[in-house]
Amino acid sequence: MLCLFVTNSSAGLHRIVWGAGQFHMKNSLRSLQKNQVSTLRQIHKCGVLASTETTQKRQNKKKRKRDIEKASGDCLCITNATADKYKMKNLVSEILGDKRLSVKNMSEEFDGAVNIEASDESVIAHAGFSGEMFIFRDGAISFWNINTTIIENILKISKIHAHNSYSSDVVNSESEEMIYSYDDGPSRIQQSKFILSGSSEHKELSLDMFAFSNALCSSVKLAHWEHTLDTLINSLETVPNSLIEGSRVKYETPAKILRKIGEIFLIRHRVNLQYNLLDVPDTYWDHENLEKLYVSTTRYLNINRRVHLMNEKLTYCAHMAELLKTDLHEKRSLRVEILIVLLIFIEIVFEVLHLFVLPLLKTSENDSSGLEEDE
């Protein structure tokens, strides 16, 4: 740093002692970045592995969809998430404009979803079996034995009556498909397949389907956030190398960095607080059999593991954003310190002029005027 000492002598003259240490601020910033190399590389590696793992997961999901082979007595359950939330009253009202569909009454405990039954064979995909759908307020719909034409129409309608609807590509790629059949035993999930109890009453059977649908909807919502997180990781992928190499970073303003931090915490808020996918919904407290169906399905879909993995990725992304924020702060501090040094230097120049140059000029003027008088 630069130090300036000004003292007054007994004769009234000013003496300046100016000591300057070597200026290492920029080198200190680079040293700070080098100390963060291992952390940044770990973050970058996490981002690459996260994208690779999620891509592999999607490829496996698509492969699983292609490999679905229904037996003669099997039906298909398709679940899609199309928005953050639905305007339920408007959505259900428009769907019921099709007279082939009707609402089935459910207990008030299940007020977060609407159960709609297909009463016409033209709506049903597999003749001889019932067709139903469950519309969840949280922006997802589960179709049971409904033909694809009706599904496509309802998905289009759902986007009209939605808050923050998703793109069609995401809706189609992040869907869940499960085959199901009936037998005389209790409802369960077995060998990647739903088994519905053929001996249950129709109302109880619908509740079993509701529990399965609820878990599937949680999975497709989580898949949408995984897709959003992958996009966020890709946008930060070049940052570690830029910081390590000392090159120009993409996010150079506090507003851009804060926007990224906001995206990170929005995803974390939705996964852990708004929807809280790690907990069993309160709906199942008084329905132990439904809770078992829900828990077994979430276990099959690896929801808990996926949530934990997402939180780890979000932690790394948040750490990276904080490093960007710190780096930007250091650079701004460096500019301010350089400006201060320049101001001090200018002040010293003027002080030197005032203490030494001006007196010499005055002495020179006095000498020249004295010579003129002698002449």
N, C-alpha and C positions, 0 to 999 in steps of 0.2 A: 504494500500500500504506500501511498504518498504521504509524507509528513512534512509540515511546514512549521518552523519555529521562528518567531519574531521577537526580538528583545530590544530594550532601550538602554543605551549606555549613559554614563554620567555626563558626557559631553553633548548628549541630545542626538547622537547619531544612531541610526538604525542599522543593525547587523542582521543579515539573513543567513540562516543556516538551513540549507535545503538538502534533505536526505531522501533519496529515492531507492526503494527496494525493487527488486525485479518483479514485473507484473505477470502474475500467473493465473489470472482468472479464467481465461479460455482453456488453459491446460487443465485447470481444476475441473471444469465442466466435462472435458473429455475423459478425465480420470474417473469421474462419477459414472459416466456411461460405460466405461470398461468394467467397473465393478458390478454393473448390472447385466453383464453379458450372459452369465450363466442363467440368471432368472429369465431374461428375454428369450434365450434359446429354448428354455423349458416351456415358456408360454407359446412360442412359435411351434415347437414340436407338438404341444397339446392341440393347437389349432389345426395342424395338418392331420394329426391322428383323429381328431374329432370329425373333421370333414370326411376322412377316409372311412372311418367306422360308420358314420351316418349314411354315406353313399352305399356302403356294403349292405347296411340294414335295409335300405330302400330296394336294392337289387334283390335281396332275399325275399322281401315282401312281394315284389312283383313276380318273382319266381313262384312263390307260394300261391299267388292268385292264379298264375297260369296252370299250376299243377293241381288245382282243385278239380276233383272228379267226383261228381255226384252219383250216388247209387240211385236205383229206381225210386226209393222212398225218401230220398234226401231233398231238402230245400235249401235256399240260400238266404243268408242275412247279410245285408250291405249297410254300412254305416259311413256317413260323411259329415264332416264339419264344414260349414259354409260361412260362418260369421262369428264375431265375438258374442253377440246376443241377438235374440229375436224379439220383434214386437208381436208377442204371442197372439193377442186378440185379433189383430189384423191378418196375421199369417193363417191362423186356423180358420178364420172366417172365409178367406179366399180359397183355401184348400177344400173346405166343405161345399164350395160352389159346385163341385163335382158330386152329383147325387149318388154316385156309386160308393162314396166314402161316408162314414158316420163316426161320431165320437163315442167311445166307450167310457162309462163312468169309472173313475178310480178313486181310491180313498184320498181324503184331504192331505194325508201325509205325503203324497206324491204330487204335490201341487207344482213342482218344478218341471213337469212333463205332461204332455197330452197324448193319450192313446187313441189312435184312429184305426178303425176296422174297415177292411174292404169287403163289401157285401155283393160284389159282382165278379163273376169268373173272368171277365175281360180285364180286370185289374190284377188278377192273381197270376203269378208266373208258373206255378206248378198246380195243375188242377187236382181237386180232391183234398186240398189242405187249405186252412185259413190263411188269410193275408192280413198283416197288421203293420202299423208303423208307430214309432214313439218319437215325438218332437220335443226336444229338450230346450228349455229357455236359454241355456248357455251356448246355443248356436250349433247344435248337432242334431241329426235325424238318423234313426235306425229303421231300416226297411226289412220286414220279414215276409218273404215269398211275394214280393211285389214286382211286377214286370218292369223292364228297364225304361219303357216309354213313360210310364207314370213317374218313375223315380226322377228322370231327367226334367220333367215338367215341374215337379214339386221343388227340386233343387233350384230351378230358375225363379220360381215364385218366392222361395225362402230368401234369396238375395235382395228382392225388392223390399221385403219387410224385415230388414236386418240393420244392426249397427256394425259398421266396419266389416263389410263382407270380404271374403277371401277371393283370390284369383281362381279361375276355373282350373288352371294347371295344378295348383296346390290342392284344390278340392279333390280332383280326380286321382292324383298321385298319392295322396295321404289318406286314402279310404281304407276301411277294414272289411274283409269278406270272410265269413264263416259259414260252413255248411252245418245243417242241423237235421235231426230226424226224431222220431218218436219211438218210445218203447214203454213197457209196463213198469219200469223202475222209477225212482225219483229223478227229478231234473238234475243235470250235472254237466260238467265238461270232461270229455274223455277222448283221448287220442286226436287232439286238434279238431274236435267236433262237439257241438252242443247236442246233448240228448235231452229232449223234453219229455216230461211224464205224460204218457197217453191216458193214464188213469185219473189224472187231476181234473177238477172242475175247470170250466173255461176261464173263470175269473182268476183262480189260482195260477193257471197256466200263463195268463197274461202278466201276472206279477213276476213269475219266473223269467219271462221274456224281458220284462222291464229291467230286472237286475242284470241280466246279460248285456242288454242294450246300454245301460248306464256305464258299465265297465268299458264297452267298446267306444262309447262317446268320449270317455276320459282319454282313451288311447289315441283317437284321431285328433283331439284337441292338443294333446301333448305332441303329436307328430307335427302339427302346424307350428308350434313354438320351436320344435327342433329345427324345422326348416328356416324359421326366422333367425334362430341362433347361428345356423350355418352361414347364412348371408352376412350376419354381423362378423363372424370369425373371418370370413373371406375378405371383408372390407378392412380388417386390421392385420391381414397376413403380411403385408409389406413393411409394417412398422418396425418390428424388431431389427431386421437387417439395416433399415435406414438409421436407426439409433446407434447400432453397433458401428457402422461405417462412418457415422458423422455426416451423412448426406441429408438432404432436405426431406423433412417429414411431411407427409400428406396433410396431416391435421395441424395447422399452424396458428389457429386462433382459438381462444378460450371457448367461443360459442360452439365450434365444431366438436371440441373435446367434450364439452358438457352435454351436447346432443347425443354423443355415443354413450356417455355414462347414463344418460336418461333412458336410452334404449336397453341397456343392460339391466337396469333396475326395474324397468317396466316388465321385462320377461320374467325376472326373478319374483316380482310382486304377483304376477298372474299365476305362476306355477306353484308358489309356496303359500300365498296368502289369499288371493281372490278365489282360487279353485281348490287349493290345498289337496292335491292329488294323493298325498301320502296317508291321509286319514280316511276312514270309512264314513260315508255320509250319515248324518243323524237319522235319516229316513229308515235305516235298517236296525236301529236300536231295539225296536219291539218285534223285529222279524228276523229271527236267528237263521232260519233256512235261506232267506233272501241274502242275508249278509254272507253266508258261506258261498253262495253262487257268485256274488260280486267279488269277494276276496279271491276265490279260485280263478276267476277270469282275469283279474288284474295281475295275479301271479303268472298266469300263462302268457299274458301280454308284456311281462317284464316292466310294468309301470314304475314300481318302486326303484328298480335299478336304473331305469332311464331318467327318473327325476334326480337321483343322486348324481348321475353322470352329468346331467345338465347343470346342476349346481356347481360342480367342479369346474366345468367349462366357463360358467358365468363368473366364478371367482377369479380365474385366470384372466378373463377379459377385463374385469374390473381392475385387477392389478395392472394390466397393461395400460388402461386408460389413466390410472393414477400416475404411472411412470411418464406418460405423455404430458400430463398436467404439470408434474414436477420439472420435466425437461423444459417445457415452455416457460415456467416460472423462473428457472435458472437463466435462460437466455434473456428474458426481460430484465432480470436483476443485473446481468452482465452489461446490458445496454445502458441501464441507469448509472451503474458504477463508472463506466467509461465516460459518460456525459459529465458526471461529477468531477472526475479527474481532469477532463478538458477545461471545465470551468475554473478549477483550482489553478491549473497551469496558466490560464489567461489572467487570473487574478495576480499570480506571482509575476508575470511579465509586466503588468501595469505597476505593481509595487516596486519592481526593480527599476523601471523607468522613472518612477516618482522619487526613489531614494538616491539613485546614482546618476542616471543620464541627465535629468533635469538640472540638478545642481552643477554638473559639469558644463552644460550649455549656458547656465547663468554666469558661471565663472568666466567662460570664454567671452561672453558678451561684455562683461565688466572690464576684462583686460583690453578688449578691442576699443571700448569707449575711452579707457584711460590713455591709450596710445594716441587716440585722436586729439585729446585735450592737450597732451604734451606737445604735439605738433602745432 
